[in-house]
Amino acid sequence: MRGASIRHQSSPAVGRNKPVPRGASRMVDKEPLRLPKANFGFLKLLLWPAALVVLGLGTYEGAQYALPYADRPIAHVAIQGDLSYISQQAVQQRIAPYLNARFFTIDLTSMRSDLETMPWIAHAEVRRVWPDQVVIRLEEQLPVARWGTEALLNNQGEAFAPRELANYDHLPQLVGPQRAQQQVMQQYQVLSQMLRPLGFSIARLELRERGSWFLTTGASSTGPGIELLLGRDDLVAKMRRFIAIYDKTLKDQITNIARVDLRYSNGLAVGWRDPQAAAEKPAVAKN
């Protein structure tokens, strides 16, 4: 039939028209024998660990060879930071035992901890600088007040005790239970800001065991210091009351006032330096 495509080719011309006997099977070309591909996966599993071992041994041997040249003795120490209360000589004496080590073996953690035990050092940072240098950056304590008679307080309310306290008598004295260092410092900062516009500074602030607060202002151009009895609670509200009455009534008499008792609910009581003034002035003022 015309137009039909040939799907199978017959075998060669020999015997083309010869009828195929019944029951005979047609010969089919056999496919070539394919051998299975070699699987080298197990070799990779064996070679990778071996390669890693060889690489590790090579790195170790190289490091052992190079270490004597790289791990040098410490030759330079740089001390950084603005030091006002502690000398570089004192720092060098403290770190001297560590400098006998070499670059990679020096114990920087212990050095930093040892430096921070020095009273005037608030924070220390220590690091290596290739090939033979150690850099030390120091942050000193910032003394804000005296804590009792044996220590100083920094601006975080943390106590530290340098050997000599005689040079810090000009700082305000804060007093209270040992557990209340930060609380007393916070109240000092708040009350100082409130009194500063009046020309007052705080010479002493005390928190007693029962929770009562007592404040003494420093002497100034306006007159000698006065004592403020603040009681237990609402210190800010009581200080605002004192400021309001001071501007209205007390300002002109401040040189003759010894103490002001603010423990009243809506007023205050004044203690005079001159007993005669007590008879001429009211003992209690109301806001």
C-alpha positions in Angstrom: 0.0 0.0 0.0 1.3 3.4 -1.0 2.2 5.9 1.7 2.8 3.2 4.4 6.1 3.4 6.3 8.3 0.4 6.8 8.6 -0.5 10.4 10.9 -3.5 10.1 13.5 -4.4 7.5 13.8 -8.0 6.3 17.0 -9.8 6.2 19.2 -9.7 3.1 18.1 -10.7 -0.4 19.1 -14.3 -0.1 16.0 -16.4 0.3 13.8 -13.3 0.3 10.9 -15.0 -1.4 11.3 -18.3 0.3 8.4 -19.0 2.5 9.1 -19.3 6.2 8.4 -22.8 7.5 5.8 -23.1 10.1 7.0 -23.4 13.6 10.3 -21.8 12.7 11.4 -18.8 14.9 12.7 -15.7 13.4 16.4 -14.9 14.1 16.9 -11.7 16.2 20.2 -10.0 16.5 21.6 -10.3 20.0 22.4 -7.2 22.0 26.1 -6.8 22.9 27.1 -7.9 26.4 27.4 -5.0 28.8 29.8 -5.3 31.7 28.8 -3.6 35.0 30.5 -0.3 35.8 33.2 -0.4 38.4 32.0 1.2 41.7 34.8 3.2 43.4 32.5 4.5 46.2 34.1 2.3 48.8 37.5 3.5 47.8 36.4 7.1 48.4 35.2 6.1 51.8 38.6 4.7 52.6 40.7 7.5 51.0 39.0 10.5 52.6 39.9 9.5 56.2 43.4 8.7 55.1 43.7 12.0 53.4 42.5 13.8 56.5 44.9 12.0 58.7 47.8 12.8 56.3 46.7 16.5 56.2 46.4 16.6 60.0 49.8 15.1 60.5 51.3 17.5 58.0 49.7 20.5 59.7 50.8 19.3 63.1 54.4 18.7 62.0 54.5 22.1 60.3 53.2 23.8 63.4 55.7 22.1 65.5 58.5 23.2 63.2 57.2 26.8 63.0 56.1 27.3 66.6 59.6 28.1 68.0 59.9 30.9 65.4 56.3 32.2 65.9 56.0 31.8 69.7 58.3 34.6 70.7 59.0 36.1 74.1 56.9 39.1 75.1 59.1 42.1 74.1 56.7 45.1 74.3 53.8 46.0 76.6 51.6 49.0 75.7 49.4 50.5 78.5 46.5 52.6 77.2 43.9 54.7 79.0 43.8 58.0 80.9 45.4 57.3 84.2 44.9 59.9 86.9 44.8 57.9 90.1 47.2 55.0 89.3 50.7 55.0 87.9 52.0 53.0 85.0 54.8 51.8 87.2 52.2 50.2 89.6 50.6 48.5 86.6 53.9 47.2 85.3 54.8 45.8 88.7 51.5 43.9 88.8 51.9 42.3 85.4 55.6 41.6 85.6 55.2 37.9 86.6 53.1 37.2 83.5 55.7 38.6 81.1 58.1 35.6 81.5 55.7 33.6 79.3 55.8 33.6 75.5 53.4 35.1 73.0 51.0 32.1 72.7 51.3 30.9 76.2 50.8 34.1 78.2 47.7 33.9 80.4 45.8 36.9 79.4 42.7 35.9 81.4 44.6 35.8 84.7 46.4 39.0 83.9 43.1 40.8 83.3 41.6 39.5 86.5 44.7 40.4 88.5 44.6 44.0 87.1 41.0 44.4 88.0 41.7 43.6 91.7 43.7 46.8 91.9 41.4 49.3 93.7 41.6 52.1 91.1 41.0 49.9 88.0 37.3 49.5 87.1 37.9 47.5 83.9 40.9 46.0 82.1 41.1 44.8 78.5 44.2 42.7 77.5 45.1 41.4 74.0 48.0 40.1 72.0 49.4 41.9 69.0 51.6 40.0 66.6 54.5 39.2 66.9 55.6 39.9 70.5 53.4 42.6 72.0 50.7 42.8 74.7 48.3 45.8 74.7 46.5 46.7 78.0 43.7 49.2 78.0 42.6 50.4 81.5 39.5 52.2 82.7 39.9 53.9 86.0 37.3 54.2 88.8 35.6 57.6 88.9 35.2 58.6 92.5 31.9 60.4 93.1 31.5 60.2 96.9 32.9 58.7 100.0 31.2 55.7 101.4 31.3 55.9 105.2 34.9 56.4 106.3 36.6 53.5 104.7 35.7 53.5 101.0 34.7 55.5 97.9 31.8 55.1 95.6 31.9 55.3 91.8 29.1 56.7 89.6 27.5 53.2 89.5 27.2 53.1 93.3 30.0 50.5 93.6 32.4 50.8 96.5 36.1 50.5 96.2 38.8 51.0 98.9 42.1 52.7 97.9 44.8 52.8 100.5 44.7 56.6 101.1 41.3 58.3 101.6 42.7 61.6 103.1 42.8 63.2 99.7 39.1 62.8 99.1 37.6 64.7 102.0 36.2 67.2 99.5 33.8 64.5 98.2 30.3 64.2 99.6 29.9 61.5 102.3 27.2 58.9 101.8 26.3 56.6 104.6 24.0 53.7 104.8 23.7 49.9 105.2 26.2 48.0 103.1 23.4 46.5 100.9 22.1 50.0 100.1 25.1 51.5 98.3 23.4 51.9 94.9 20.2 53.1 96.5 22.0 55.9 98.4 23.9 56.8 95.3 20.7 57.1 93.2 19.1 59.3 95.8 22.2 61.5 96.0 22.1 62.0 92.2 18.4 62.9 92.2 18.5 65.3 95.2 21.7 66.9 94.0 20.0 67.9 90.7 17.1 69.4 92.6 19.2 71.4 95.0 21.7 72.7 92.5 19.5 75.5 91.1 19.3 76.9 94.6 23.0 77.0 94.9 23.1 74.1 97.4 25.4 71.0 97.2 25.1 67.9 99.3 27.9 67.4 101.9 26.3 64.3 103.5 23.4 62.0 102.8 22.6 59.2 105.3 20.1 56.4 105.2 19.6 54.9 108.6 18.7 51.3 109.4 15.0 52.2 110.0 14.8 53.8 106.6 15.0 57.5 107.5 17.0 59.9 105.3 19.1 62.8 106.6 20.7 65.3 104.3 23.3 68.1 105.1 24.1 70.7 102.5 27.5 72.1 102.0 28.6 75.6 103.0 28.4 78.1 100.1 28.2 81.7 99.4 24.6 81.8 100.6 25.7 80.6 104.1 26.7 77.6 106.1 25.2 74.2 105.5 21.8 73.2 106.8 20.4 69.9 107.8 17.3 68.5 106.0 15.3 65.8 107.8 13.5 63.9 105.0 11.9 61.0 106.8 11.2 57.6 105.1 9.1 58.1 102.0 8.3 60.6 99.1 11.8 62.3 99.2 11.2 64.0 95.8 7.8 65.4 96.9 9.3 66.7 100.1 12.2 68.3 98.4 9.9 70.1 96.0 8.0 71.4 99.0 11.2 72.7 100.5 12.2 74.4 97.3 8.8 76.1 97.0 8.8 77.4 100.6 12.5 78.3 100.4 11.8 80.7 97.5 8.8 82.3 99.2 9.9 82.4 102.9 13.3 81.0 103.8 15.7 82.4 101.3 16.2 85.7 103.1 16.8 83.9 106.5 18.9 81.0 105.2 22.0 82.1 107.1 20.2 81.8 110.4 18.6 78.4 109.6 20.3 75.3 111.1 17.8 72.6 110.1 14.6 72.0 108.3 12.2 69.2 109.2 10.3 68.0 106.2 8.6 65.0 107.9 5.3 66.8 108.0 2.5 66.0 105.5 2.0 69.5 104.2 4.6 71.8 105.7 8.0 72.0 107.4 9.5 73.0 110.7 12.6 75.3 111.0 15.3 75.1 113.5 17.2 78.4 114.0 20.8 79.0 114.8 20.1 82.0 117.0 17.7 81.0 119.8 16.3 84.5 119.8 15.2 84.2 116.2 13.0 81.2 117.2 10.7 83.6 119.2 10.5 86.1 116.3 9.9 83.6 113.4 7.2 80.9 113.0 8.4 77.4 113.8 6.3 75.8 111.1 5.7 77.0 107.6 3.0 75.6 105.3 3.1 75.4 101.6 
